[in-house]
């Protein structure tokens, strides 16, 4: 889905450029919303995508990473390569305009499925950090992605930790979010 903003003239020029790019890249279908009802209909289809993606397997995991726009295509390819490596069904969507890539992996493997999903996620997160990206633009930064914060922020993490310890030494403000409680209370340096 592509939306444009600006004056009617600017928006029209932008959408026409997008349509040209889609046609040049052999888009199978292009739907253009000409009014509010058509726009809402297209958005309802987009909002329903999440429910469909949960059908990729008995076990699914969804995550997002942020990458520089210059390598967004590489990131999509990387997500599919990781999925293939771990024999997972893969789907990518997201907010491509700001480099926020959402990945959903699924499997029906009852024995190793959950483990494979987490291995894939770990590999993608570490790769995103290694290329100058981030483990998340929206989801799980202070909870699910917490183990990656020290890796992603390096020495800045230590500064954030010092600030947290000074402002909230008993860790009563959002305990366990971003920092482990033990890290604040017991691991003082």
N, CA, C and O of each residue as an XYZ file, in Angstrom:
756
protein
N       0.842     -1.168      0.000
C       0.000      0.000      0.000
C       0.880      1.221      0.000
O       1.867      1.300      0.732
N       0.522      2.145     -0.807
C       1.281      3.390     -0.901
C       0.302      4.539     -0.731
O      -0.734      4.591     -1.395
N       0.639      5.455      0.161
C      -0.151      6.673      0.326
C       0.777      7.857      0.122
O       1.966      7.793      0.433
N       0.229      8.916     -0.394
C       1.013     10.137     -0.573
C       0.346     11.263      0.204
O      -0.846     11.215      0.508
N       1.147     12.277      0.515
C       0.634     13.430      1.235
C       1.048     14.692      0.508
O       1.980     14.689     -0.296
N       0.345     15.764      0.800
C       0.683     17.055      0.223
C      -0.532     17.673     -0.439
O      -1.657     17.193     -0.298
N      -0.279     18.731     -1.152
C      -1.372     19.369     -1.888
C      -1.906     18.377     -2.919
O      -1.273     17.359     -3.200
N      -3.047     18.678     -3.463
C      -3.635     17.762     -4.454
C      -2.674     17.540     -5.620
O      -2.542     16.419     -6.111
N      -1.999     18.611     -6.066
C      -1.064     18.510     -7.186
C       0.142     17.641     -6.810
O       0.514     16.737     -7.557
N       0.750     17.917     -5.648
C       1.929     17.167     -5.210
C       1.578     15.699     -4.979
O       2.320     14.801     -5.379
N       0.451     15.470     -4.337
C       0.027     14.097     -4.065
C      -0.231     13.338     -5.355
O       0.145     12.173     -5.483
N      -0.864     13.990     -6.298
C      -1.159     13.360     -7.593
C       0.134     13.030     -8.336
O       0.269     11.943     -8.897
N       1.081     13.963     -8.339
C       2.368     13.713     -8.998
C       3.102     12.544     -8.335
O       3.676     11.693     -9.013
N       3.074     12.519     -7.019
C       3.758     11.446     -6.285
C       3.146     10.090     -6.578
O       3.863      9.121     -6.828
N       1.820     10.017     -6.547
C       1.179      8.716     -6.788
C       1.408      8.265     -8.223
O       1.558      7.070     -8.477
N       1.438      9.199     -9.163
C       1.702      8.826    -10.559
C       3.118      8.274    -10.727
O       3.330      7.344    -11.505
N       4.091      8.842    -10.001
C       5.458      8.311    -10.035
C       5.492      6.896     -9.452
O       6.175      6.014     -9.974
N       4.751      6.695     -8.370
C       4.695      5.362     -7.751
C       4.079      4.348     -8.706
O       4.576      3.230     -8.833
N       3.010      4.731     -9.370
C       2.349      3.829    -10.330
C       3.314      3.479    -11.462
O       3.371      2.331    -11.902
N       4.060      4.462    -11.924
C       5.045      4.209    -12.986
C       6.108      3.201    -12.523
O       6.479      2.297    -13.270
N       6.590      3.367    -11.289
C       7.583      2.434    -10.743
C       6.995      1.030    -10.637
O       7.653      0.048    -10.977
N       5.755      0.941    -10.164
C       5.106     -0.370    -10.051
C       4.967     -1.032    -11.417
O       5.251     -2.220    -11.566
N       4.536     -0.273    -12.403
C       4.387     -0.832    -13.753
C       5.735     -1.266    -14.319
O       5.837     -2.324    -14.940
N       6.771     -0.452    -14.108
C       8.115     -0.792    -14.595
C       8.678     -2.037    -13.925
O       9.580     -2.685    -14.456
N       8.137     -2.369    -12.752
C       8.585     -3.558    -12.033
C       7.564     -4.688    -12.104
O       7.527     -5.573    -11.248
N       6.748     -4.636    -13.134
C       5.810     -5.703    -13.488
C       4.788     -6.034    -12.404
O       4.494     -7.203    -12.152
N       4.248     -4.992    -11.766
C       3.173     -5.210    -10.793
C       2.009     -5.905    -11.496
O       1.620     -5.520    -12.599
N       1.470     -6.907    -10.862
C       0.377     -7.660    -11.471
C      -0.928     -6.883    -11.456
O      -1.692     -6.922    -12.420
N      -1.183     -6.176    -10.360
C      -2.397     -5.377    -10.249
C      -2.085     -4.093     -9.506
O      -1.267     -4.083     -8.586
N      -2.727     -3.025     -9.898
C      -2.615     -1.747     -9.203
C      -4.026     -1.245     -8.959
O      -4.807     -1.060     -9.892
N      -4.333     -1.030     -7.710
C      -5.647     -0.497     -7.346
C      -5.454      0.908     -6.829
O      -4.606      1.149     -5.969
N      -6.216      1.815     -7.334
C      -6.123      3.210     -6.929
C      -7.433      3.624     -6.274
O      -8.500      3.505     -6.875
N      -7.350      4.100     -5.060
C      -8.554      4.563     -4.355
C      -8.879      5.974     -4.832
O      -8.045      6.875     -4.747
N     -10.078      6.154     -5.326
C     -10.488      7.455     -5.853
C     -11.369      8.235     -4.898
O     -11.692      9.394     -5.158
N     -11.761      7.613     -3.792
C     -12.579      8.305     -2.808
C     -12.375      7.668     -1.437
O     -11.667      6.670     -1.300
N     -12.999      8.253     -0.437
C     -12.811      7.796      0.945
C     -13.249      6.344      1.130
O     -12.559      5.581      1.805
N     -14.381      5.949      0.544
C     -14.869      4.574      0.698
C     -13.893      3.560      0.103
O     -13.627      2.521      0.707
N     -13.363      3.862     -1.077
C     -12.393      2.956     -1.705
C     -11.112      2.873     -0.866
O     -10.520      1.803     -0.726
N     -10.699      4.002     -0.317
C      -9.510      4.033      0.535
C      -9.731      3.172      1.785
O      -8.857      2.389      2.157
N     -10.877      3.309      2.426
C     -11.179      2.519      3.624
C     -11.243      1.031      3.304
O     -10.846      0.199      4.121
N     -11.737      0.698      2.128
C     -11.810     -0.706      1.716
C     -10.390     -1.295      1.571
O     -10.133     -2.415      2.012
N      -9.486     -0.539      0.959
C      -8.109     -1.005      0.816
C      -7.436     -1.128      2.178
O      -6.701     -2.086      2.420
N      -7.676     -0.174      3.064
C      -7.086     -0.237      4.394
C      -7.638     -1.410      5.194
O      -6.905     -2.015      5.977
N      -8.890     -1.737      5.018
C      -9.448     -2.884      5.753
C      -8.777     -4.178      5.300
O      -8.576     -5.086      6.106
N      -8.431     -4.267      4.026
C      -7.705     -5.445      3.538
C      -6.320     -5.506      4.177
O      -5.864     -6.581      4.565
N      -5.654     -4.364      4.289
C      -4.329     -4.313      4.917
C      -4.419     -4.704      6.396
O      -3.577     -5.448      6.900
N      -5.428     -4.207      7.072
C      -5.574     -4.515      8.491
C      -5.880     -6.001      8.711
O      -5.545     -6.549      9.761
N      -6.502     -6.644      7.748
C      -6.801     -8.071      7.848
C      -5.609     -8.961      7.556
O      -5.661    -10.168      7.791
N      -4.534     -8.376      7.046
C      -3.351     -9.173      6.691
C      -2.747     -9.857      7.910
O      -2.282    -10.993      7.819
N      -2.751     -9.182      9.033
C      -2.151     -9.765     10.243
C      -2.824    -11.080     10.609
O      -2.149    -12.055     10.940
N      -4.143    -11.110     10.550
C      -4.888    -12.327     10.870
C      -4.520    -13.458      9.903
O      -4.399    -14.612     10.314
N      -4.346    -13.130      8.643
C      -3.974    -14.147      7.652
C      -2.558    -14.680      7.885
O      -2.292    -15.868      7.704
N      -1.666    -13.791      8.283
C      -0.278    -14.204      8.495
C      -0.131    -15.166      9.661
O       0.825    -15.939      9.709
N      -1.061    -15.127     10.594
C      -1.017    -16.064     11.716
C      -1.293    -17.495     11.247
O      -1.118    -18.444     12.011
N      -1.719    -17.646     10.010
C      -1.990    -18.965      9.451
C      -0.762    -19.568      8.755
O      -0.869    -20.603      8.097
N       0.395    -18.928      8.897
C       1.614    -19.466      8.292
C       2.046    -20.776      8.940
O       2.878    -21.499      8.392
N       1.493    -21.075     10.081
C       1.841    -22.317     10.744
C       1.188    -22.406     12.108
O       0.584    -21.451     12.597
N       1.323    -23.565     12.703
C       0.790    -23.802     14.048
C       1.469    -22.878     15.059
O       0.851    -22.419     16.019
N       2.763    -22.616     14.816
C       3.534    -21.708     15.656
C       4.025    -20.567     14.778
O       4.566    -20.798     13.697
N       3.836    -19.345     15.239
C       4.316    -18.191     14.488
C       5.036    -17.238     15.431
O       4.823    -17.233     16.643
N       5.884    -16.443     14.828
C       6.542    -15.367     15.569
C       6.578    -14.165     14.641
O       6.844    -14.291     13.445
N       6.309    -13.011     15.205
C       6.302    -11.780     14.426
C       7.265    -10.801     15.068
O       7.341    -10.695     16.292
N       7.989    -10.100     14.242
C       8.931     -9.126     14.750
C       9.101     -8.001     13.749
O       8.634     -8.082     12.613
N       9.768     -6.969     14.182
C      10.115     -5.906     13.257
C      11.557     -5.487     13.494
O      12.053     -5.521     14.620
N      12.205     -5.101     12.436
C      13.536     -4.517     12.502
C      13.505     -3.247     11.660
O      12.654     -3.080     10.786
N      14.443     -2.365     11.940
C      14.569     -1.145     11.154
C      15.934     -1.172     10.484
O      16.950     -1.450     11.121
N      15.939     -0.882      9.204
C      17.185     -0.895      8.439
C      17.284      0.393      7.628
O      16.271      1.039      7.359
N      18.499      0.767      7.238
C      18.625      1.925      6.343
C      17.839      1.671      5.056
O      17.848      0.563      4.519
N      17.166      2.700      4.574
C      16.341      2.539      3.368
C      17.148      2.012      2.186
O      16.609      1.308      1.331
N      18.427      2.345      2.131
C      19.254      1.922      1.004
C      19.412      0.409      0.917
O      19.783     -0.111     -0.135
N      19.131     -0.314      2.023
C      19.269     -1.770      1.971
C      17.962     -2.478      2.361
O      17.982     -3.631      2.792
N      16.858     -1.797      2.208
C      15.572     -2.410      2.545
C      15.335     -3.689      1.746
O      14.879     -4.691      2.296
N      15.640     -3.656      0.466
C      15.468     -4.850     -0.375
C      16.350     -5.999      0.126
O      15.924     -7.154      0.143
N      17.559     -5.678      0.525
C      18.480     -6.686      1.072
C      17.895     -7.279      2.354
O      18.004     -8.482      2.592
N      17.277     -6.435      3.174
C      16.691     -6.907      4.435
C      15.538     -7.873      4.187
O      15.399     -8.874      4.889
N      14.715     -7.571      3.191
C      13.617     -8.480      2.848
C      14.197     -9.821      2.389
O      13.741    -10.883      2.813
N      15.202     -9.757      1.521
C      15.856    -10.992      1.062
C      16.466    -11.756      2.228
O      16.390    -12.984      2.275
N      17.071    -11.039      3.168
C      17.684    -11.671      4.339
C      16.632    -12.395      5.175
O      16.871    -13.512      5.634
N      15.478    -11.777      5.378
C      14.406    -12.411      6.154
C      13.962    -13.713      5.493
O      13.732    -14.708      6.181
N      13.838    -13.719      4.168
C      13.444    -14.937      3.460
C      14.559    -15.984      3.495
O      14.280    -17.179      3.599
N      15.817    -15.546      3.409
C      16.934    -16.502      3.487
C      16.987    -17.163      4.860
O      17.218    -18.368      4.969
N      16.772    -16.372      5.901
C      16.766    -16.938      7.252
C      15.598    -17.914      7.393
O      15.754    -18.993      7.964
N      14.441    -17.538      6.877
C      13.296    -18.443      6.918
C      13.590    -19.763      6.226
O      13.251    -20.834      6.730
N      14.225    -19.671      5.069
C      14.573    -20.886      4.329
C      15.571    -21.735      5.117
O      15.451    -22.959      5.174
N      16.553    -21.074      5.720
C      17.578    -21.776      6.503
C      16.941    -22.614      7.615
O      17.375    -23.737      7.873
N      15.921    -22.074      8.266
C      15.282    -22.767      9.381
C      13.982    -23.471      8.964
O      13.215    -23.931      9.810
N      13.751    -23.546      7.661
C      12.566    -24.218      7.099
C      11.268    -23.617      7.652
O      10.374    -24.333      8.104
N      11.190    -22.292      7.604
C      10.019    -21.574      8.085
C       9.313    -20.900      6.924
O       9.955    -20.457      5.972
N       8.010    -20.824      7.002
C       7.263    -20.012      6.049
C       7.489    -18.558      6.447
O       7.499    -18.225      7.632
N       7.669    -17.703      5.455
C       8.064    -16.319      5.726
C       7.171    -15.339      4.997
O       6.762    -15.572      3.860
N       6.875    -14.242      5.666
C       6.167    -13.131      5.033
C       6.723    -11.823      5.565
O       7.033    -11.707      6.750
N       6.846    -10.844      4.689
C       7.350     -9.522      5.081
C       6.350     -8.446      4.685
O       5.779     -8.477      3.594
N       6.155     -7.518      5.568
C       5.388     -6.321      5.275
C       5.943     -5.240      6.170
O       6.924     -5.476      6.875
N       5.361     -4.085      6.166
C       5.859     -3.066      7.081
C       5.642     -1.670      6.580
O       4.827     -1.416      5.693
N       6.389     -0.776      7.169
C       6.344      0.637      6.822
C       7.629      0.920      6.050
O       8.588      1.467      6.595
N       7.634      0.548      4.804
C       8.855      0.582      4.030
C       9.403      1.998      3.866
O      10.606      2.171      3.667
N       8.557      2.995      3.945
C       9.001      4.379      3.791
C       9.984      4.810      4.860
O      10.791      5.711      4.631
N       9.929      4.180      6.027
C      10.888      4.525      7.080
C      11.787      3.349      7.457
O      12.423      3.365      8.511
N      11.838      2.334      6.603
C      12.748      1.215      6.812
C      12.311      0.233      7.883
O      13.118     -0.575      8.342
N      11.049      0.285      8.291
C      10.538     -0.603      9.336
C       9.940     -1.833      8.669
O       8.890     -1.766      8.030
N      10.621     -2.943      8.828
C      10.242     -4.197      8.179
C       9.647     -5.148      9.208
O      10.295     -5.481     10.200
N       8.423     -5.582      8.971
C       7.768     -6.561      9.836
C       7.908     -7.930      9.182
O       7.648     -8.096      7.990
N       8.322     -8.897      9.977
C       8.522    -10.253      9.485
C       7.658    -11.196     10.302
O       7.585    -11.089     11.526
N       7.004    -12.119      9.610
C       6.261    -13.172     10.290
C       6.810    -14.491      9.767
O       6.858    -14.725      8.560
N       7.222    -15.345     10.692
C       7.667    -16.688     10.343
C       6.701    -17.685     10.969
O       6.171    -17.451     12.054
N       6.479    -18.792     10.282
C       5.588    -19.814     10.807
C       6.096    -21.210     10.519
O       6.837    -21.441      9.563
N       5.676    -22.145     11.375
C       6.057    -23.548     11.211
C       4.994    -24.436     11.846
O       4.259    -24.010     12.737
N       4.927    -25.648     11.380
C       4.054    -26.655     11.987
C       4.863    -27.709     12.738
O       4.306    -28.703     13.204
N       6.170    -27.496     12.857
C       7.073    -28.449     13.495
C       6.812    -28.481     15.003
O       7.119    -27.523     15.713
N       6.245    -29.588     15.483
C       5.920    -29.717     16.902
C       7.146    -29.958     17.775
O       7.123    -29.650     18.967
N       8.209    -30.501     17.202
C       9.379    -30.858     18.001
C      10.328    -29.664     18.172
O      10.693    -29.311     19.293
N      10.719    -29.050     17.058
C      11.719    -27.989     17.107
C      11.172    -26.621     16.690
O      11.915    -25.639     16.679
N       9.893    -26.549     16.351
C       9.320    -25.336     15.778
C       9.583    -24.061     16.543
O      10.069    -23.079     15.980
N       9.264    -24.070     17.829
C       9.445    -22.848     18.623
C      10.916    -22.455     18.706
O      11.255    -21.273     18.640
N      11.778    -23.441     18.849
C      13.218    -23.175     18.913
C      13.710    -22.557     17.600
O      14.501    -21.614     17.615
N      13.244    -23.087     16.469
C      13.659    -22.568     15.169
C      13.185    -21.133     14.974
O      13.919    -20.307     14.433
N      11.971    -20.833     15.409
C      11.448    -19.472     15.297
C      12.331    -18.494     16.064
O      12.649    -17.415     15.564
N      12.720    -18.868     17.263
C      13.548    -17.976     18.084
C      14.978    -17.862     17.541
O      15.597    -16.804     17.656
N      15.499    -18.927     16.960
C      16.821    -18.849     16.329
C      16.791    -17.891     15.140
O      17.706    -17.090     14.952
N      15.732    -17.984     14.345
C      15.591    -17.091     13.190
C      15.510    -15.636     13.647
O      16.162    -14.760     13.079
N      14.716    -15.394     14.665
C      14.560    -14.044     15.184
C      15.889    -13.503     15.720
O      16.243    -12.354     15.457
N      16.615    -14.319     16.460
C      17.913    -13.914     16.997
C      18.877    -13.556     15.864
O      19.578    -12.547     15.930
N      18.901    -14.382     14.842
C      19.804    -14.134     13.716
C      19.445    -12.828     13.006
O      20.333    -12.044     12.668
N      18.172    -12.594     12.781
C      17.756    -11.363     12.101
C      18.078    -10.134     12.954
O      18.573     -9.133     12.436
N      17.799    -10.205     14.258
C      18.080     -9.062     15.131
C      19.566     -8.714     15.132
O      19.931     -7.544     15.020
N      20.414     -9.716     15.257
C      21.860     -9.464     15.282
C      22.340     -8.928     13.930
O      23.231     -8.080     13.878
N      21.758     -9.416     12.854
C      22.121     -8.911     11.535
C      21.710     -7.447     11.403
O      22.490     -6.629     10.916
N      20.496     -7.111     11.829
C      20.013     -5.725     11.730
C      20.962     -4.779     12.472
O      21.299     -3.710     11.962
N      21.387     -5.167     13.659
C      22.320     -4.332     14.424
C      23.644     -4.203     13.673
O      24.221     -3.118     13.607
N      24.119     -5.309     13.109
C      25.432     -5.320     12.450
C      25.488     -4.409     11.227
O      26.571     -3.959     10.852
N      24.360     -4.129     10.604
C      24.369     -3.277      9.406
C      23.946     -1.840      9.732
O      23.700     -1.036      8.833
N      23.866     -1.533     11.026
C      23.524     -0.164     11.417
C      22.044      0.076     11.615
O      21.605      1.221     11.721
N      21.271     -0.998     11.666
C      19.841     -0.880     11.900
C      19.512     -1.016     13.371
O      20.370     -0.845     14.237
N      18.258     -1.326     13.638
C      17.796     -1.475     15.018
C      16.883     -2.694     15.109
O      16.267     -3.098     14.122
N      16.805     -3.273     16.306
C      16.008     -4.481     16.488
C      14.507     -4.207     16.482
O      13.710     -5.144     16.437
N      14.119     -2.952     16.527
C      12.699     -2.649     16.494
C      12.454     -1.174     16.237
O      13.225     -0.308     16.652
N      11.363     -0.918     15.544
C      10.906      0.447     15.376
C       9.651      0.689     16.176
O       9.254      1.833     16.395
N       9.023     -0.395     16.617
C       7.732     -0.256     17.286
C       7.490     -1.256     18.404
O       6.948     -0.886     19.446
N       7.869     -2.492     18.221
C       7.368     -3.562     19.079
C       8.429     -4.198     19.969
O       9.495     -4.590     19.494
N       8.130     -4.297     21.261
C       8.916     -5.102     22.180
C      10.264     -4.546     22.598
O      11.100     -5.289     23.112
N      10.495     -3.261     22.391
C      11.819     -2.709     22.689
C      12.194     -2.922     24.151
O      13.321     -3.325     24.438
N      11.294     -2.664     25.063
C      11.617     -2.785     26.472
C      11.358     -4.150     27.064
O      11.656     -4.378     28.236
N      10.807     -5.065     26.281
C      10.459     -6.384     26.809
C      11.118     -7.483     25.974
O      12.185     -7.977     26.340
N      10.503     -7.866     24.870
C      11.025     -8.964     24.044
C      12.408     -8.670     23.467
O      13.225     -9.579     23.318
N      12.668     -7.425     23.147
C      13.949     -7.063     22.526
C      14.979     -6.604     23.558
O      16.084     -6.203     23.193
N      14.631     -6.657     24.819
C      15.523     -6.207     25.883
C      16.917     -6.848     25.807
O      17.908     -6.150     26.019
N      17.029     -8.157     25.510
C      18.371     -8.760     25.462
C      19.295     -8.141     24.410
O      20.509     -8.333     24.473
N      18.746     -7.411     23.456
C      19.553     -6.830     22.383
C      19.932     -5.373     22.635
O      20.720     -4.806     21.879
N      19.389     -4.761     23.677
C      19.632     -3.342     23.915
C      21.105     -3.043     24.168
O      21.632     -2.067     23.634
N      21.777     -3.860     24.968
C      23.195     -3.641     25.258
C      24.014     -3.773     23.969
O      24.938     -2.992     23.741
N      23.682     -4.750     23.131
C      24.397     -4.947     21.862
C      24.156     -3.760     20.938
O      25.089     -3.238     20.328
N      22.916     -3.345     20.842
C      22.550     -2.274     19.909
C      23.137     -0.926     20.324
O      23.616     -0.177     19.472
N      23.107     -0.610     21.609
C      23.510      0.716     22.053
C      24.929      0.811     22.585
O      25.436      1.915     22.779
N      25.582     -0.321     22.824
C      26.971     -0.300     23.262
C      27.191      0.578     24.478
O      26.501      0.427     25.486
N      28.163      1.509     24.393
C      28.508      2.349     25.543
C      27.363      3.286     25.933
O      27.296      3.717     27.084
N      26.491      3.601     25.029
C      25.336      4.440     25.356
C      24.420      3.715     26.339
O      23.770      4.344     27.175
N      24.374      2.403     26.232
C      23.565      1.614     27.163
C      24.019      1.864     28.599
O      23.189      2.022     29.495
N      25.318      1.900     28.819
C      25.849      2.144     30.165
C      25.427      3.519     30.675
O      25.122      3.680     31.857
N      25.410      4.496     29.795
C      24.947      5.832     30.177
C      23.465      5.803     30.554
O      23.068      6.389     31.561
N      22.654      5.125     29.752
C      21.227      4.996     30.052
C      21.015      4.288     31.395
O      20.136      4.659     32.172
N      21.816      3.286     31.649
C      21.743      2.542     32.898
C      22.080      3.447     34.095
O      21.408      3.385     35.124
N      23.106      4.276     33.963
C      23.477      5.211     35.032
C      22.344      6.202     35.300
O      22.034      6.510     36.450
N      21.739      6.693     34.232
C      20.622      7.633     34.385
C      19.464      6.958     35.115
O      18.885      7.528     36.040
N      19.138      5.752     34.696
C      18.051      5.004     35.349
C      18.359      4.790     36.832
O      17.486      4.974     37.681
N      19.586      4.408     37.142
C      19.965      4.169     38.542
C      19.857      5.439     39.389
O      19.471      5.378     40.557
N      20.198      6.582     38.804
C      20.134      7.849     39.541
C      18.703      8.353     39.712
O      18.352      8.890     40.762
N      17.894      8.183     38.696
C      16.515      8.674     38.755
C      15.606      7.722     39.516
O      14.697      8.150     40.227
N      15.861      6.434     39.360
C      14.960      5.422     39.925
C      15.764      4.301     40.596
O      15.737      3.162     40.129
N      16.481      4.611     41.688
C      17.384      3.622     42.292
C      16.691      2.379     42.845
O      17.324      1.332     42.976
N      15.409      2.477     43.170
C      14.692      1.292     43.681
C      13.904      0.594     42.569
O      13.202     -0.388     42.814
N      14.029      1.109     41.360
C      13.395      0.507     40.171
C      11.885      0.321     40.364
O      11.348     -0.772     40.186
N      11.224      1.410     40.730
C       9.767      1.347     40.893
C       9.025      1.907     39.689
O       7.818      1.710     39.555
N       9.749      2.609     38.806
C       9.142      3.144     37.585
C       9.362      2.149     36.447
O      10.494      1.941     36.012
N       8.310      1.554     35.979
C       8.384      0.545     34.900
C       9.437     -0.522     35.185
O      10.364     -0.701     34.396
N       9.304     -1.226     36.295
C      10.308     -2.246     36.639
C      10.408     -3.330     35.576
O       9.401     -3.853     35.098
N      11.634     -3.652     35.220
C      11.862     -4.716     34.244
C      11.740     -4.287     32.794
O      11.969     -5.097     31.895
N      11.390     -3.046     32.545
C      11.282     -2.556     31.171
C      12.635     -1.964     30.771
O      13.180     -1.120     31.481
N      13.153     -2.391     29.675
C      14.462     -2.053     29.112
C      15.604     -2.623     29.961
O      16.504     -3.270     29.426
N      15.576     -2.391     31.271
C      16.622     -2.885     32.161
C      16.043     -3.933     33.098
O      14.900     -3.812     33.539
N      16.826     -4.961     33.402
C      16.415     -5.924     34.419
C      16.498     -5.248     35.786
O      17.397     -4.444     36.032
N      15.563     -5.576     36.672
C      15.534     -4.989     38.013
C      16.864     -5.221     38.722
O      17.390     -4.312     39.364
N      17.406     -6.420     38.613
C      18.679     -6.758     39.257
C      19.812     -5.848     38.770
O      20.715     -5.500     39.532
N      19.749     -5.478     37.511
C      20.766     -4.621     36.915
C      20.751     -3.228     37.555
O      21.793     -2.585     37.679
N      19.586     -2.778     37.952
C      19.450     -1.458     38.556
C      19.804     -1.502     40.032
O      20.561     -0.655     40.508
N      19.276     -2.463     40.761
C      19.393     -2.494     42.220
C      20.675     -3.153     42.699
O      21.330     -2.633     43.602
N      21.047     -4.276     42.120
C      22.142     -5.076     42.669
C      23.469     -4.949     41.945
O      24.518     -5.163     42.552
N      23.453     -4.610     40.675
C      24.699     -4.589     39.898
C      25.337     -3.197     39.854
O      25.925     -2.828     38.838
N      25.234     -2.447     40.899
C      25.805     -1.096     40.904
C      27.328     -1.162     40.854
O      27.958     -1.992     41.509
N      27.890     -0.274     40.068
C      29.357     -0.229     39.921
C      29.904      0.972     40.625
O      31.115      1.192     40.621
